[in-house]
């Protein structure tokens, strides 16, 4: 058994709650822009004073609408300015926020609202309202629905005009650090989603220590962050609360289809994303270079960036020749890539899945360092992350200051600290199992090095055992295969089988370009090309790259290209893009059998 801890850099206030942050900002930084919001297509600043006033207005409306201290209020919306505003308004009214993914089905909405006992729901659109209305008969606790696109904020503010400042102030001060701030429902890769109760203390401990350890990334009045992750996800909430805590300017983007344009207009200094975002940036840039006849130059530049970054980790550093090549490619290629990311940023934080060592070195090599981290809903997002001044690429970093990471005898990662969730809502049995012996049992397998840097190697429940008795952790090879531009998803199979196989889906965004370059018919799809010799060879190259990361016994021997992508609607992935392996295995049982036919 091995463990590592770091001393806390932030002391959680014993009698405080998260509304203290917006009151403090208005007092200490009244004219500082703490938010950016789109008005008629133009980013407009919102000062700390303005934000507090808007939150208070909406909070009074929630009180007038019947929200009592401790009441659960659901928030069903895409990531947008109003999400953050209403989140703080719910807390200011004394409520507990229950986030719901905007992609949730009526059945999922019914479960979350019913299990949490939500008394009121704030939805974004008419479609969302229809979904709630379709199951409202089965939600006896639900008293009201307010729609953001129907001017809910203004309506709430008008409704609350008769609520006194004294009553609101009392509500804002009512909760203490150990009271629930939110109930975040896990993605539910197996079974019903469980409601993780996260207290105000958990967010203070999490965000206070993140901001303190990454201080150069959170400079008030200088730094900014663009949130394009789902605000309903705990990682998105980390971005929200940490930005307000610093404070730095926070912008919200509901749709990532035009992310490049949004980055160019908002120009954030810090980006928080998942590996797929950074993979897309790299793959898109490479594909564009190839289309412009500059593919060889890009590949040489990428090789130089990776070599340069790797050399930074050696005692001698980059050689004179490598530094010279790096300087040349910085003018030709790297500066243009940084411009795509907004032009002002030097750092990003990545979580949700492993980034991959090669991609980590590439981005650091172009002058845009991606700090990899690791966490779960139950750990209030990041429980480990790479420090800005001592990054170890290939790891998810050191423990959150003030917390402990332990590796159990069977390799499971165990966590302890103030940022850990208090319980699963209405589920004592699951709580007792997850928090056995006072430690949160993550279900992840990992290792700690001598400096306390954590590496995640797989999930306990996802370990495959082949017919030959070989244990295989799917994540390692899947992440490598998925890094290929044409691969959307990959799921390794082989439990009880003679060898390891894989199901592969094709990224439609890159397929069209690839098909055109390789002389395939216009309008070709994964379904029409799944047996195409050239496509099979390209996917085989991705498989070969993945196999290079594992032993021969763990390597993929055969694969099948599926005719369509895994989707949330079909139940194959969660809103946070995690594979529901049991559902995929059931729905594609015939494809899996085809891998093992003689």
Protein Blocks (a to p, Z undefined) as FASTA:
>chain_A
ZZdddddfbdcdfkbcfklmmmmmmmmmmmbcfbdcdeehiacdddfklmmmmmmmmmmm
mmmnopaghiacdddddddfklmmmmmmmmmnopacddddfkbcfklmmmmmmmnopabd
cdfblmlmmmmmmmmmmmmklmbdcdfklommmmmmmmmmmpcfklmmmmmmmpcfkbcf
bdcddehlggjdddddddfklmmmmmmmmmmmmmmmmcghkaccddfbdfkbmklmmmmm
mmmmmpccddddfbfklmmmmmmmnopabdcddfklmmmmmmmmmmmmmmnopmmmmmmm
mmmmmmmmmmmmpmnlpafklmmmmmmmmmmmmmmmmmmnnopacbdcdehiafbjklmm
mmmmnopacddddddfklnpaabdcdfklccehiabjadehiacdddfkopacdddjkbc
fbdehilklmmmmmgghiacehpacdddfkopacdfbdfklpccdfkopacdfklmmmmm
mmpmklmbdcdehehiabdcddddddfklmmmmmmmnopaehiafklmmmgmklmmmmmm
mmmmmmmmpcfklpcfbdcddfbdcdfklopacfkopacfklmmmmmmmmmmmmmpZZ
